[in-house]
Structure formats: structure tokens, C-alpha cells
Amino acid sequence: MPRYLIYAEGQFGTPASKTGNSVVRYSADRVAAVLDSTQAGSTAGRLLGVGGVIPVVGTVAEGVARGADALLVGIAPPGGNIPPDLRAVIQQCIARGMEIWSGLHAFIGDDPELSAMARQRGVTIHDVRRPPSGVPVGSGRVRDIDSTVVLAVGTDANIGKMTVMLQLRTALRARDVRAAFAPTGQTGIVIEGWGLCVDAVVADFIAGAAETVTIQASRDADIVLVEGQGSILHPGYSGVSLGLLHGSLPHALIACHQPSRDTFRHNPWLRIPPLRDVIALHESMAAPLRPARTIGVSLNTVELSDRDARAVIARVAAETNLPTTDPVRYDITPLTEAIVTFDRERRQAGSRL
Amino acid sequence: MPRYLIYAEGQFGTPASKTGNSVVRYSADRVAAVLDSTQAGSTAGRLLGVGGVIPVVGTVAEGVARGADALLVGIAPPGGNIPPDLRAVIQQCIARGMEIWSGLHAFIGDDPELSAMARQRGVTIHDVRRPPSGVPVGSGRVRDIDSTVVLAVGTDANIGKMTVMLQLRTALRARDVRAAFAPTGQTGIVIEGWGLCVDAVVADFIAGAAETVTIQASRDADIVLVEGQGSILHPGYSGVSLGLLHGSLPHALIACHQPSRDTFRHNPWLRIPPLRDVIALHESMAAPLRPARTIGVSLNTVELSDRDARAVIARVAAETNLPTTDPVRYDITPLTEAIVTFDRERRQAGSRL
């Protein structure tokens, strides 16, 4: 696995460096340093609240001195082009023989100058949003695997679906459960070092991509935790979310919700329906292919006080009659228990057939 | 508009030449001849049952003599490559200055030899599955147009969604209604000479593509008839279908169904749910963004006897309480009336606000 120097020039710790922030949060041991000359000398812990003493450095050389052997482009520049400053850093890293990892929409490997340089230096460029060749059209192949498949779904995009699945993976493994995380988006892929961006494939292949990544994750796992994407009601991304549902064919769903959010991301005209309605819609849309049961609720209470957060968790638990928590802020055990119990009951029911 | 020589070598009249067959069926006046040397001398009417005296010819020269000024690739070769025979025909056509229209997954314009030849000759290659640049992420922009939007949805793929909308367009225009067809797939695009393949864009842009084509079709139309794709329950294509629903934001739906079909296309493991359930699911999935009412049912009874077809139409009409017909086989008026009535009531309700 690579040890990253995360490029976040001028932006580390802001939402603009989301990919970088997430890697620090979930794979701190994979991060050697963060490159942001405007905040050099500080630490991830100080700027982000996580990542402890991971240093913020001002040059590639300092990052290498801290042990980095790969560059991770941790920002998403507007317009999709490669800004001059980033280009210069990529060139320096290639010259040093460092791998390049990027989740940009503009593929670094398609840049004539950078790709020629990488080829000459023998350096691999990982454009994680580039769809692999040979992704099939979805056809329910997940029915052939034995693993219990759990998918995170949500009332909106960017609401904590990846987060809860990564934390569940950690919590399940701590209980010696063979659980795997199936990365379906760029941040998840960078964290795991493999996966498939289901929103980056040609539309006809969304479900096939979801199938592929679910089956691959199941090889060494009894429980596959599939990273969710978007929302089946999001005006821009609903197609990706439904293809992911019908490709991964989950047995169980974790419903993710942010109680303080009223309207869909980037769509202030559209109110988010009540959580119970969204849960019912997911189950209705899954059922004709393979019934999926919602077994827990993961709330993102980041904008609420401790008191309000605890109150909303209690209220949602009562309304949905489901184990409910904020897995970042409070104990994740209710969700871990829900998965372990569901998996056991499913296998017992199967063995009785 | 181009006058096509339809390439269907060895396959005209079979399902393999679906694109070619459909263009003959709906745009016979745009077809000069069909190229299929194995059936040269015959006519479209004799081989396909439609298209009357459109001649089947054995050479490009004969097609040109019949008035063709463009080649339409009317088949879909397996594997996506350009077979040698087709390549030779494309070269002949480019040499004669004929436009090339293709719905192949492999873009003819990306073939170095053919694209260089076309450039040199000043010939345009229309790869209708190539996504245009600048397609936005969907964001509900269709709410800004005044037209009544009607979308064909279905219990499965390949069930008559394009057909009913093309026939409704003709029937509505015959009543002096300003109706437009919004092409969302390769056959519709070739027939209309414009449009956008919503299943060929990158997954994040399905809804945005649907928005774009709906808004464009609305410019000169009071009623926009959006070509449907797939089914929101199809294991391979559901994401495309939902993105199309949430991008086009229809006011009304025409539900398409083939009563003689039991399982989903290419997915014999999966039974098609009852039509009423599929209608309810579509309305549930549309409602949070913009309520859509199903106003008619279009049945594909091609595999049934006249007696059985009439019986099933009566049964479905009773079950759904909706105007129901097979628009190819019987009178389309029940659906035309349903749209005209819906449009009038919608505008009256709007003016009362």
C-alpha cells in the first residue's frame, strides 16, 4: 500500500479537500504528510481535529523526508482542469518516482505531458474515476455469492454513507467478524487502494459496476459493507443510487440521514422527505429484485448540540423502531449488533430451508 | 434531413437490424434504400411488413441511385467492433461524400482510418451514442418550462416505449396539437436527427442529459413526449430509467407493458411484477420531486391473437381504470385523448392558482 503525500495546497481542512480529509480520518497510517504551503508547520490534528501529528509541509521534498512514496490529489479544482501549481507538484513527484493517485474528473493519465513523463519514469498514475474495461451490464450476479450484503443508503448525498460503513468494518473486525468494505466512490477507493467509481461508468453499466465491486469484496468476507452513493431521490444522482441498489442486491440496508438538513444538496428547491418515507421507498424498490430490510439508522448530527443530538437519536429510534446512532459521535454498537444479528438470523433461516 | 441508405447486410428484417427496422417503420420518407446483398431485389414491405416499396439493394451505388445521401448503420454487431464488410461500405460512402450515422457503441469517429478519411473528404460522422460535452448534473431545470411533459415508462426494456411516443406525436399533430418527441436513445435520435442517448453519458449525468433533451424539445411544443428507456426495475438499466424520470420530471406517464412477457429482458431469473405495482412504484418515486400521474397504458400485444389481445386490453383497462390500447395494432385515440385532456386540465388548474 502507498504512503501518501496529500496535495491540498491552500485548502487543507476545508470541505474543498474532502478526499484528503477523509483519508486522514480513516487511514491516518497511510498518510505521511499533507502538502499545503499556506499552513506548513501545522499538523492534521490541529487543522482537522483528526490525524494527530501528521505534518503539514510546504514542499514535496519535505513530504518525501516524512516517508511519502505516493502523491494523492486531495482536492477537486473547479472546472476539472489541472491547475499550474498542481501540475508542477505532479511533475516533481513523477521525477522522484512517486505513484500518482487522483480522483479528479480530468484524468491525469490523459494529460499528454504528464503521462509521457510517467511512462518514461516507470511511474503508475491511478485515476480512480477511470472506469476499468470489461464492466458488464448488471444481471443479478450478486445472488451467486454467499456473503451477507449490507448497503448504506441515504436521504441525501454527502451525508455519511461511506463513514458509517468504514466504521462498521472496523467495529465488526474488532469482533472477529470477516467484514469487507466495497468502495464505490473515489474517496473509498483511495482509502482502500481498490474499488470502482459507480458514478464514473457509462450509465448502462452502473449496476454491473456495483455487482463487480460487491462480488470482489465478498471473496474473503462473510459480510460485505457496500459504500452507498447519493440518494434515490436526489435530482442529479438518483440513477447512480438505484443502479447501486439493484447491482449490489443488499440483504440489509443502513439508512443514513442528517436531521439538520432540510433540502437536497445543491437543490434548495427540493425538500428531503421524512426518513420513514425514504426507508419505505428503498424497500419497495429493492423488493421485486431481492427483498432488503432496513436494520439500522445512522444519523449525522454534526450540526447539533449534544443534547439535541441525543434527543433526535431517541426520536428517530422511536419513530422507525430501528437501532439508531451517530457512529462518529456516539457508540456504533447498536448498528454493529444489528448487522451481526441480521447475519446470524439470515444464515439460520437459510439452513432451515 | 438526410436520406438514408440503411446498412443491414445479411440481417434486414431480423431483430438484429432493430435500428434500421425502426427507421423504416417511423420515417419511411427518410429511407432511400436498404443495403443487404443477401436480399437484394426485395422490398422493405415484403421483408418487414412496413416501408412499402423501399428497395433492398446489393451495392452502395444502387443506394445512391435511389437517392441516398447518408449511410445509416442499422445493425449492432456483437463485440462492438467494426466488421470488415461494414468498414468497406463506410469507406465507399465516405468516398462518395455521404454522411455517416451510427448508433454503435464503438464510435466510428474514433477509428483512425475512417475518421482521417472523413476529415479529408469533408464528411460528417454522427456517432449518436457519443455524449456531447457540457451536459450538466441534473437539478430540476425542467420545472422552468411551460410545456406539459409526458414520459413513457415500462415494466421492462424493449417493450414499445419509443413506438407509442412516436405514434402519439403523429396523432397529436394530426389534431393540430404542438407536440414534440424528445429522443433519448439511438433509434429515436436517428429518426429525429437530434437527441441525446441518456444511457451513453457518464452515470453522474443521466438526469442532466434528460433535462437537456426535454428542455430542447419544449422550445416549439406545448406537449413534450419523452422517449422512455429501460425500466426502473430492470437489473441492468434501472439507473438510467430513474435518472430519466428525475431529469425529465414528467407531469404524466404512459405505462408500457407486454402482457405475454413474464421475465425481464436478458434476466430470466426475475419475474416482471404486476403492472399496477409498477405504476404505483413510478408514481411513488416521482412524487417527492414532482408528482406524476399515470394517464394511460400502452400494451404490446404482438405475440397474442386478435381475440386474446382485445381481451387483455379490456382486462388491463378495468384493472387500472386507465385508457388502454395497443397503439400499433389498434386505435391510439384513447391515449391521444388522455393526453389532450390531461394537458387541458393541468393548464386550467394552473390558471386558477
Interface residues (C-beta under 8 A of the other chain):
Chain A: V137 G138 S139 G140 R143 V198 D199 A200 V201 V202 A203 D204 F205 I206 A207 G208 I232 L233 H234 P235 G236 Y237 S238 G239 V240 S241 L242 G243 L244 H246 G247 H266 N267 W269 L270 P273 D277 L281 S284 M285 P288 L289
Chain B: V137 G138 S139 G140 R143 V198 D199 A200 V201 V202 A203 D204 F205 I206 A207 G208 I232 L233 H234 P235 G236 Y237 S238 G239 V240 S241 L242 G243 L244 H246 G247 H266 N267 W269 L270 P273 D277 L281 S284 M285 P288 L289
